[in-house]
Every structure is written in C-alpha cells, then in structure tokens.
Amino acid sequence: MSNKPLLKIEGLKKYFPIESGALRKVTGYVKAVDDVSFELARGEVLGLVGESGCGKTTLGRCIIRAIDPTGGAVHFSPLDDESIDLASADKKTLRRNRRHMNMVFQDPFSSLSPRMTVRDIIAEPLRAQKIPESEINGKVERIAESCGLNPAFLSRYPNAFSGGQRQRVCIARALVTDPVLVVADEPVSALDVSVQGQILNLLQHLRQELNLSFIFVAHDLSVVEHIADRVAVMYVGKIIELTDTEQLYSRPQHPYTEALLSAVPKPDPDLPDETIILGGEVASAANPPSGCYFHPRCRYAGEICRTEAPTLREVEPGHWSACHLAESLDLAGVVPDQDD
Amino acid sequence: MTSITIDSESSAPQGGRVLSRSQIFWSKFYRHKLAVVSLGFILFLYAIVLIAEFVAPYDPFQRHTDHLLAPPTAITFFDADGDFHLRPFVHALKNELNRETFQREYMVDTSVRYKISLFVEGEPYNLFGFIPMDTHFFGVEGDGKIFLAGTDTLGRDLFSRMLFGARTSLFVGLFGLAIGFGLGLFFGGISGYFGGAVDNFVQRLTEFLQSLPTLPLWMALAALVPPHWTPIQVYFGISTILAVVGWTTLARVVRGKLLSLREEDYVMAAKVSGVSEAKIITNHLLPGFMSYLIVHLTLAVPQMILGEVALSFLGLGLRPPAVSLGTLLIDSQNIQTLVFSPWLLVPGGLIIIIVIAFSFLGDGLRDAADPYRS
C-alpha cells in the first residue's frame, strides 16, 4: 500500500447564491463550505462533527460530487497509481469512478425508492456500472448477507422493513460495488439507540473486512468517538480543529471544541455539571462576523480574534487548530470512558 | 406473532409469497366494485360506438317524415287482448290531430304488431368505413319502426344519433386529451427539470392562461374555426382549443412533482451510484408520478367530453349536421319542444352516466395505483 493519501482535499468551497426580488438578482452567498482542506488516508475513518447548519453534510456531498462544489479540488486515488480531481472531473470520468465511492444517507426512509424491490435497490449501482446481469444476483446476495439482511426477503419492497433494516439496505447498496470510500451522512442519527449500536458495530466490522475509508458525518460526539480514527470539527463552513480522536477528546485545542465536549451528557449524575453554555447564536454563513467566526461566542476571545481570521495550523504534530490562542489556552477535554 | 395482525400484504408470513406490483394493483382495483363496473361500462360503450353503424337500427341522418317528434317506442310482450308472445314486438304509431287540443298526437295502433328481430336487413352502410354491410343488430320486420329514444324535430331516430354522437364525443375527448397531455407533460417537464429562467417563463405563461376567462376565450378561438371546414376538421379544431387552454393544471402538477422528487434522497443515491440522467428519469422520477398521471388522464376524459358538449350546446363547437352529444342537446334548447318531447333530453342522461363512470374509474385507479401511500 502506498503512502499516497486516498483523498486530498484542497480549498474546497460551496457557495449557495442568495437570490432576491422578481429578477432573482444574486445579492449574496451562503458560504456553506468555505476553503476546506484535509487529507484522508487509506482505511481511515474521519469523523466530521459540528452543530446543525455548519456545512458538514454539504462538505460530504461535495467530496463525493453529489452536488457540484463552487471551487477547490478533491484529489481521489482509488487505485495506487491514478488520481483524479473529483471536483472538476467530467461526467464520464465521474461515472466510471462512481464504483469506488458511495454514500449512506441519514434518513433510511427517504433514501430508498418505495417503488423498487430491495434486490433492485441494492443492484442499482452494479447496473449503473454495466456489470453483467449474471453476476449481479450473487453480488447482491453476498453483500446483503454481510450487512445482516436475510436474502429471502430481497424481493420485498422497502415498506416491509424497519428503520434499522432499511439502513442495512442503504449500507449494502453503498458497498455492493466494493468501494474504497464511503461518505456516511449521519447514518445512525435517525435510529433508536439500540439499533444505532448494531449499525455502528456493522460499520466497524465491514470497515475491517473490506478495508474501507469512511467520512463519517455526525452531530453526536459519542457516536464519532466510537468509530472515528480522526475527527474534524466544523464551524460555519470551516474546519476549526482536526486531530486524532483520543487527542481531540482529551486535549482539545479550540474553545469551540471544548464547549462541544462539555455538552456531551455524562453517565454519572453525581459528577458536577461543567457544561459551557455558549452565548449568542451560531454565526450566519451568509453574513459571518469579522475575524474569527467564533469570537462573539468565545469566552477567551482577545483583540486579535476580532480583527484577524485564523488559519488552520498545526499547533502540535498531527493536531491542527484554527485558534490564535491555541498554545496559550489550557482547555478541558473529557475523561475517556473506563472501558476504552 | 400476536393475535393482532395488520391486514396488508406487508404482514404476510415470513418467507411468504411476495406479490408483484401489478398483482397488488389489480387486487386493489378489483376491491373497488364501482370502478370495475365503470371500467366494464366504458369499454362496452367504446366497443359499441366503434360499430355504431351495425348497432344503430337507422342511419343517423335518415328522416322518418311520418314520425316527427315521435315518443320512444314501447316494446311489449302482450298484445291488446292480453295474450303473451314469446318474441317482443312493437305496435304501429298513427299520427292524429287531437280535436280538443288541436295538437298532433301519436296514437298507438294496437291492431298492428311488428316483431323485433336480431340481425335484420336495413339501410346499407360501410362498417369501419370499408366493409359494405346491410345487416343491423336489431330492428323490426316489415314497415314497423322502432325508436328506442324517440325521434327529433326532423324525424331522425334519436337512439341511432346518440350512438354516433357518443362516438364523436368520446373520441374528441381522447384526441384533445392527447394534445393537452402532451403539452402539460412537456411544459411541466421542462419547467421542473431545467428550472431557472425556463421555469419562470413557463410559470408566468401558465398564470396568464389560467387568468383568462374561459368562456370568452372559447368563443374567440371558436370564431377562428373557418365555417367551410368539414365536421372532422372542426372537431380537430375544437379539441385543439380545449387542449390549448386545458394543459395548465397538469403542467403545474408535473413541475411540482419533478421538483420534489428531484430532491428525494433516493434520487441523490442513484446519482452518486453513477446512474445516468435518463435512467434516473425513467426509473425514479416517472414512476413517482405515474399513478397521478393515470388518474389525471381518467378524470380528464369526462372534462373533455363536457367541454365539447358545452361548446357545441352554445353553438361554438360542432354544428349540425355533425352529430355529437353536444349537438344533440341543441334541440332541447327550445322549452316548447322540450315540454312536449322530454325524450330529447336522453342524450344528457347518457353524458351524465359517462362522466360518472369515468369518475368512479379514476377513483378506483387512484386507490390501486399507490398501494403504499396510506
């Protein structure tokens, strides 16, 4: 295996125009994803966290080119020797490379067509890649079984399945072409807690078995802790911190991450409540504040935060943070679980 | 398993037989008895109007000058003496002047009996326009006349004319429907699929057409139909008129459906799986509103028929001598004749039955088309 990263993202942007008036004049842009760069190694699981509307779903969709990014590059090397830029690839190249990547959606109800049998749904990516019809059935049944679905039920329609089973169908569909990259957009947030555990374990298992790389979008930090090797924290379209999962949870280097971590519910009610309540509102991506986007809500903010926008820099080896004061602050993380 | 089971296909025992989509469709449809009856009636009606020359006892333009405004002929099995006859028969009609009211009245002459026969010889005609025949499905022997729905002011058999009129009306409906359906699908399709400026233009056009008052518009457009056109050309004109103003609702719905379906996660899932645009349209977008289209088509046929009837009744559509359900009703505009000859309204009754049958059929199809939408 080469050292070349599977995915190298450079300055990825997605701006949504704001139109107003009868003539639909563009009066501004919502910068949903603003100048995001990072790398993803082969076999790595990157957690992407942040609160609602911070652009994590949009980022995931831009990477896999479900929507067209406004700018930037996504260098994708599914095989060791070749590398393509997904952000600018033409339709043909893109379609040819679709089998190396796929996506699992948040809502297992709306992401399965109610008018197709589960067998046809799982087979769809294979048919799109013009795999001979004779091979399709075998592949579909094998992947369905790996995902914990009974092949006897494949000729049913999605309405006959529960939420957890439907998510297994979605995962089977995403994995049927043996991809190397899967963008999982909050795959468990629509499920019951007990089912969440099952699906996470399934993803863990499949990841090892198939040597998959995941970009795992989530808003639930405890879910990410369970599955991710590294975690990127997003705030108003930008990555503000990126490091190993353990490092992030124990020694965060950005005040926003500290606040997020403090909000994770603690299982012991006798522990003192140290939740940091952030004042104000999430900054608007259409009209962000000057300097650091987080400064109006940051309790450590100084003069430089108000005027100068911080860049994502490596404050420690393998630990990137977009905070001017990262080195001078001593931020609190969370105590790792006992069973870890 | 608990004792409470949900009554649907989805709760079939594990590993049980799974019904295909069309099996589910028809089993749902058959449960709607009125829709099944309506479907049968509609098919029957289309079948007999196609062979109207054979089914009708007389030519629609044949004048029975001795029987102007004759009432519907009574068919009986019992003669004047009360004797039963196995074959039904009709009596002769005599036209006499009532000395008290000075109205011309038809008297039944019970002394003469004409037996009703099947497959009798009558006026020669060309079935489907090219098979020369002279056999009619039913008729009476000898000089007798049978007018199941009476005759009009010129002595033409109303029942025969109704069959030919229904043929025109039913097929004008279909033709107009095809035009309107095409226009609606096209404009709604490009509006929803391309969006942006095209969408804006189509939506404003739709609003403009919808804001036009219908009746004056019909009148203006009908005035454009040249008077020297043959009846066939005229009803092509009429259907085009009805379609040109009638596609807007369909276009709106198609656009809305496309817009909402395009945003569905499963469409995005297909896209990221590498499914081509054409496949996405045929496999995901079209099936999403196919059920709506079927129902829309079914319910649009009676609207087209009513539109043609309304235009013809107002004298804007087909004009006599062309025969349609609308032109037949023109005769019933005169209250004087209507009072003495109420049977002139019979074509109106047929229109009502046709419209209701289509409505029931549409109901049944709607229930059957989307079994999982509860």
Interface residues (C-beta under 8 A of the other chain):
Chain A: R24 R61 I64 R65 A66 L94 R95 R96 R98 R99 M101 N102 M103 F105 Q106 D107 S110 S111 L112 S113 P114 R115 M116 E124 P125 R127 A128 Q129 A152 F153 S155 R156 Y157 N159 A160 C170 R173 T177
Chain B: S10 Q14 G15 V18 R21 N200 E264 D265 Y266 M268 A269 A270 K271 V272 S273 G274 V275 S276 K279 N283 H284 P287 G288 Y372
